[in-house]
Amino acid sequence: MLRSSAVGWWWRPFTEVAEAAVFLIDLAPDAAHEARALEWLSVTERARSRRFVHAGPRRRFTLCRGALRAILCHRLGCDSQRLTFGTSSHGKPFARVDDMPEPISFNVSHGRSHGLIAVAPRGRLGVDIEERRAREDLEDLADAVLGPNEKREFGLLRGDARTQFFFRMWTLKEALMKALGLGFSLDPAEFEVPIAVRRGATTGTFRFPDRPRVLWRVDDLGTEDFAAALALEPIPDRCGSSDG
Ligand SMILES: CC(C)(COP(=O)(O)OP(=O)(O)OC[C@H]1O[C@@H](n2cnc3c(N)ncnc32)[C@H](O)[C@@H]1OP(=O)(O)O)[C@@H](O)C(=O)NCCC(=O)NCCS
């Protein structure tokens, strides 16, 4: 039986940004946590968990989905059996209680050892987490992900600063693409992180060049352990934001 909870066995409050609460999920191997999370999942979610060939992705999905269920049930005041998930045309999940869509907004991201879940009463949001690591394909990735100004700035950096900059840009962009619900069906090289944030500010505002109506808030949530970002649609801007 799921005891809905804002704080749990493998998740804990991480930070708050405006109306959004962000939770940090511990994805370290733990058979007891995984067994507990599996008990809370729906039949469909358990089948999805079983379809993962490798233990790592299976564990990350199961622990994140279990924590998501606990956090949402706590906020919505329902038990886990009444909570189901639908998905948008590009796969972004939304919550239903008793088959009725709920306005609550949430987004999930899994890294290797940590996940993040962001939740807000309404307004679109996206979250992303990546554990930074030196990658042989960093140059190719940067080429595919960064816009012209970002590429120039990346080109001036060396060593660790280069890796840090890349993962910062990557998570900020992915959080924005996930907030919009389009993910990588958008080309991340076609928009740039606001200049102040590129230069180190931890928060800023952003408009997609081809969807300028919504002024998004972006926050760098990175720590020593990982790069992470949140993108949030401020609630006063919600009116008529459906094509934003
Ligand atoms: C969204 C996307 C960037 C996530 O990439 P990822 O490497 O799996 O990254 P993360 O771990 O950060 O995020 C995974 C979570 O994002 C959420 N998600 C899935 N699709 C999403 C979307 N379109 N927008 C926002 N969030 C999405 C899910 O909660 C997922 O976790 P879950 O399946 O365990 O619940 C990537 O899946 C993508 O680009 N999807 C869209 C592609 C598309 O257009 N598909 C169309 C057919 S469905």
The ligand as a Gaussian input file, in Angstrom:
#p B3LYP/6-31G(d) Opt

LIG

0 1
 C       11.669000      14.161000     -23.556000
 C       13.075000      13.649000     -23.880000
 C       13.975000      14.831000     -24.176000
 C       13.556000      12.889000     -22.619000
 O       14.833000      12.338000     -22.858000
 P       15.554000      11.371000     -21.806000
 O       16.938000      11.219000     -22.251000
 O       14.741000      10.152000     -21.602000
 O       15.601000      12.293000     -20.576000
 P       15.047000      12.411000     -19.097000
 O       15.493000      11.319000     -18.221000
 O       15.437000      13.800000     -18.734000
 O       13.446000      12.407000     -19.166000
 C       12.647000      11.269000     -19.179000
 C       11.264000      11.655000     -18.695000
 O       10.758000      12.775000     -19.419000
 C        9.329000      12.682000     -19.461000
 N        8.963000      12.899000     -20.872000
 C        8.782000      11.997000     -21.873000
 N        8.464000      12.649000     -23.025000
 C        8.455000      13.971000     -22.727000
 C        8.217000      15.141000     -23.505000
 N        7.900000      15.089000     -24.808000
 N        8.306000      16.335000     -22.889000
 C        8.611000      16.412000     -21.579000
 N        8.857000      15.353000     -20.797000
 C        8.774000      14.138000     -21.371000
 C        8.927000      11.306000     -18.942000
 O        8.420000      11.492000     -17.639000
 C       10.257000      10.561000     -18.914000
 O       10.406000       9.681000     -17.834000
 P        9.473000       8.392000     -17.603000
 O        9.214000       7.828000     -18.953000
 O       10.280000       7.542000     -16.704000
 O        8.251000       8.927000     -16.923000
 C       13.074000      12.682000     -25.108000
 O       12.412000      11.489000     -24.750000
 C       12.364000      13.301000     -26.309000
 O       12.919000      14.103000     -27.016000
 N       11.093000      12.952000     -26.497000
 C       10.245000      13.520000     -27.556000
 C       10.452000      12.755000     -28.825000
 C        9.208000      12.729000     -29.639000
 O        8.841000      13.700000     -30.254000
 N        8.519000      11.608000     -29.596000
 C        7.295000      11.486000     -30.353000
 C        6.697000      10.164000     -30.167000
 S        6.123000       9.904000     -28.494000

